[in-house]
Each structure stands twice: as structure tokens, then as C-alpha cells.
Amino acid sequence: MKRILLLIVISISLLTISGCNKKEPLNSNIDNTSKEKISSIVLYFSVTNNTKRIANLISEETNSDLIEIIPKEKYTDKDINYNDNDSRANKEQNNPNIRPKIENKLDLSQYDTIYLGYPIWWGTVPKIIYTLLDNYDLTSKKIVLFCTSGSTGIETSVNDLKKYNNKLNIIDSKRFSANTSSKEIKEWIEEQNLPKGEKSMMTNQIKVLIDNKEYNLTLEDNETAKSFIKLLPKEFNMRELNGNEKYIYLDNPLPTNEYNPKKINKGDIMLYGNDCLVIFYESFDTNYRYTKIGHIDSLDNLENKNITVRFEK
Ligand SMILES: Cc1cc2nc3c(=O)[nH]c(=O)nc-3n(C[C@H](O)[C@H](O)[C@H](O)COP(=O)(O)O)c2cc1C
């Protein structure tokens, strides 16, 4: 009996000792699978869409939001004719004081990494990138520069940007050719271990199909456009009016911030009142007040009849 009691006591104490000494793995309360939350955006300027294509691929690969830097005055083919000394792009690049205006307002506060892309113009950044730096303080962000070019490398543009603002934290830079594959982009991001983000689905570009023809719609950065995007994807049968617009009354009102744009441009999408969605397919002067939702690029001449419009997300 004594031996049995002794055995019980020994086993209990052994159990207790091993219980006390049982070490929790270090940092067991830290979930090693969760990484530091970062938020990144691909911000780009592009005229002939080469940089835009690369920007899209980087955004997909890094799970970043995507926003185009839209010039207030769009560049025409004539504007970017580098063989013409008097072309707009050449004059801008030759004049150190020129800062082409940016059309869209950007909210970059939530991002800690910015992938900033541009085409090489005369060996360096187009002047609109300086406008960006003049208007937005990017010094607290990690910046990854990328460019497309015929053959020129990115180095001069990186040095010029560093000279322009020596507080910029440029963590990497890379030049791409227009036809760089998504595989090459993926490899670059992995090799350099570049930051990836968590998309907040912020994009100012959506697809629109008008009678099955695809167009690109650039949205305004306002509450109306944000509320409109929540309705998508959606198809509307829009009615013809006055030989210059197609309209539809929405089921529910959207927030408004009306103003008189003075001039309607072909391709503008406006909200009239708080629930009438209008696509203008001619340019003309106006005294009416609207809230702008966006603009359809290179809209064809639409016929004088009702149309089917599908807004994708
Ligand atoms: C005004 C102008 C100047 C250019 N200068 C250069 C240059 O110095 N070196 C080069 O390799 N490519 C140069 N290019 C070609 C562009 O960098 C190239 O086509 C780029 O991919 C265009 O990008 P985007 O389609 O995004 O606008 C120039 C293009 C333009 C319009």
C-alpha cells in the first residue's frame, strides 16, 4: 500500500514538474502568417498606353490600387511628336519652369508605398511628374519608380527626381520595354521583395460597353462617382435626347455636388439633378448645372437613337 501511495505521489509530482516546466513556444501569441499591413498604389502617367499596361500588371501582381495621373489638357498625337521642336512635349521638356496641370485630385494618405510610373521623355521624366511632386508630399512614402522607353534607361530620371527633392525615399527603380511580359514583372517584384498591398478596389478606370463596343471610362474622384461605382456592374437602356445626349433615371438618388461646367465635352458622364445619368456624345457650351461622374475616352459618334450601356466594375 505504501509503495502504491509513493508511486502516486511521485507520478503527481512528475506531472506537476513537467507542467511547470512546459515552455510556451516563444512568441506563441504572434500569428506568424499575418504580415505587416501595407497599402500600396500604382500611380502612373501614360500617353500612348505603354506605361499604362505595365502599371496594370504591377497593380495586379502587387495587389495595389491603380490611379492614372490625368493631365488637365490631354496630349494629342501632335503634342507628343518628338521630331517637331515646337511640339508641346518638346517645349515642356526644354522649359525648366513648365508644370503641366493635373486634372484629378489624388488622395494618397492611406498608402505607404507608391509605385510611380512614367514614359521617358528626352532621357528623363515628363514635367507632369514634377507637378505631382509640387502638389503632393511623398517624402513619407516608399517610392518604387518604373518607366517605359524606346531604349533609354531609368537612371537619369531617378537622379533628376532625387535632385528635385532629395527627401524622396526611392527604394527601387526599373525600366521596362513596351512589351515586357507579366512573368518578367512578377520576377522583378519577387527578386527585389517589393512591397505588396491590400487592394481597396480604388481605381478610376472602368470598362463601358456601348451597344457592345468597349470604351474606357475615367471616373472623377468624388462621392458621386464612388456611389455610382457601388451600383456596378449594371446595364442601362439609355434614351436619346436633343441629338447630343443619352439619359436614364436611376432607381435611387446619388450624392451631388453640382456646378456649371460651362462646356460639355463629348464623352462626359454627368449626373443631372440627383438621379438622371447622362452621357454626352457631342461637345457644346452649357448653362446647366451637373455633377461630373467621369469621362469616356475616344467616344465614337453615336447615332441619334436609344442605346444599351453596360458599366463593368
Ligand atoms: C516627347 C517624347 C520623348 C521621348 N524621349 C525618349 C527618350 O529620350 N528615350 C527613349 O528611349 N524613348 C523616348 N520616347 C519614347 C517613350 O519613352 C516610349 O514610347 C514610352 O513607352 C511611351 O510611354 P506611354 O505609352 O506610356 O506614353 C519619347 C517619347 C516622347 C513622346
The ligand as an SDF file (V2000), in Angstrom:
LIG
                    3D

 31 33  0  0  0  0  0  0  0  0999 V2000
    8.4120   63.5870  -76.2990 C   0  0  0  0  0  0  0  0  0  0  0  0
    8.9610   62.1950  -76.2310 C   0  0  0  0  0  0  0  0  0  0  0  0
   10.2980   61.9840  -75.9360 C   0  0  0  0  0  0  0  0  0  0  0  0
   10.7870   60.6860  -75.8410 C   0  0  0  0  0  0  0  0  0  0  0  0
   12.1030   60.5190  -75.4950 N   0  0  0  0  0  0  0  0  0  0  0  0
   12.6080   59.2650  -75.3830 C   0  0  0  0  0  0  0  0  0  0  0  0
   13.9650   59.0680  -74.9830 C   0  0  0  0  0  0  0  0  0  0  0  0
   14.7100   60.0060  -74.6830 O   0  0  0  0  0  0  0  0  0  0  0  0
   14.4160   57.7950  -74.9060 N   0  0  0  0  0  0  0  0  0  0  0  0
   13.6400   56.7260  -75.2200 C   0  0  0  0  0  0  0  0  0  0  0  0
   14.1170   55.5940  -75.1380 O   0  0  0  0  0  0  0  0  0  0  0  0
   12.3340   56.8820  -75.5510 N   0  0  0  0  0  0  0  0  0  0  0  0
   11.8040   58.1200  -75.6420 C   0  0  0  0  0  0  0  0  0  0  0  0
   10.4970   58.2870  -76.0080 N   0  0  0  0  0  0  0  0  0  0  0  0
    9.6580   57.1010  -76.2160 C   0  0  0  0  0  0  0  0  0  0  0  0
    8.7810   56.8020  -74.9920 C   0  0  0  0  0  0  0  0  0  0  0  0
    9.5460   56.7970  -73.8090 O   0  0  0  0  0  0  0  0  0  0  0  0
    8.1090   55.4410  -75.1150 C   0  0  0  0  0  0  0  0  0  0  0  0
    7.4080   55.3330  -76.3190 O   0  0  0  0  0  0  0  0  0  0  0  0
    7.2010   55.1670  -73.9310 C   0  0  0  0  0  0  0  0  0  0  0  0
    6.9870   53.7800  -73.8290 O   0  0  0  0  0  0  0  0  0  0  0  0
    5.8540   55.8600  -74.0600 C   0  0  0  0  0  0  0  0  0  0  0  0
    5.0750   55.5800  -72.9180 O   0  0  0  0  0  0  0  0  0  0  0  0
    3.4790   55.7900  -72.8580 P   0  0  0  0  0  0  0  0  0  0  0  0
    2.8950   54.8870  -73.9290 O   0  0  0  0  0  0  0  0  0  0  0  0
    3.1170   55.3070  -71.5140 O   0  0  0  0  0  0  0  0  0  0  0  0
    3.1860   57.2100  -73.0930 O   0  0  0  0  0  0  0  0  0  0  0  0
    9.9720   59.5650  -76.1070 C   0  0  0  0  0  0  0  0  0  0  0  0
    8.6210   59.7940  -76.4200 C   0  0  0  0  0  0  0  0  0  0  0  0
    8.1200   61.0740  -76.4830 C   0  0  0  0  0  0  0  0  0  0  0  0
    6.6750   61.2930  -76.7910 C   0  0  0  0  0  0  0  0  0  0  0  0
  1  2  1  0
  2  3  1  0
  2 30  2  0
  3  4  2  0
  4  5  1  0
  4 28  1  0
  5  6  2  0
  6  7  1  0
  6 13  1  0
  7  8  2  0
  7  9  1  0
  9 10  1  0
 10 11  2  0
 10 12  1  0
 12 13  2  0
 13 14  1  0
 14 15  1  0
 14 28  1  0
 15 16  1  0
 16 17  1  0
 16 18  1  0
 18 19  1  0
 18 20  1  0
 20 21  1  0
 20 22  1  0
 22 23  1  0
 23 24  1  0
 24 25  2  0
 24 26  1  0
 24 27  1  0
 28 29  2  0
 29 30  1  0
 30 31  1  0
M  END
$$$$
